[in-house]
Amino acid sequence: MATERKREQVALLEERLGRASITIGFDYRGLSVKDMQQLRRGIRAEAPETELRVIKNTLWRRAAENAGEAAAADLASEATALLFGFGDLTEAPRALQRYSRAERLELPIYGVYVEGELQDGSQVAALADVPSRPELMAKVAGGLNSPVAGLAGVLSATFRDVAAIVEARASQLETAESGAE
């Protein structure tokens, strides 16, 4: 029979899974409590819309089934920590990868649960390399800005040339009128 504390944990995990845009499961063995605290702080500093939780596998499986996300249950294997990303899809993988590289940590990744599908751990690196939404938007805006600026320059030069031709013709006509008088 489940205790009240276990029911609360299952409910909490269900809520996190339902709200998360991405969930990454990895092996935390070999990390001390201090290392885990630093990992949490480092990831949170890089990606504020994330949460790192060490879980009990049976509670996670129950939460995944209760949430109707049975495939997510496979993220749990042996000593499992879950990184929930609630914002941009690439934020959590990028933060995990940067921190583990900077601290030279070997964190075997069990899998990634994103958009209702369980992916293998290699997808974390692929997602971490995708530019964030603001970066992509800036690139698109920059790409659009360049042709528009070029078009404005061409139109400005054309108007300037037409104005110069009209002015030259007006001068020519004035000269012709004053010469005829």
Order of alpha helices (4+ residues) and beta strands (2+ residues): alpha-beta-alpha-beta-alpha-beta-alpha-beta-beta-alpha-alpha
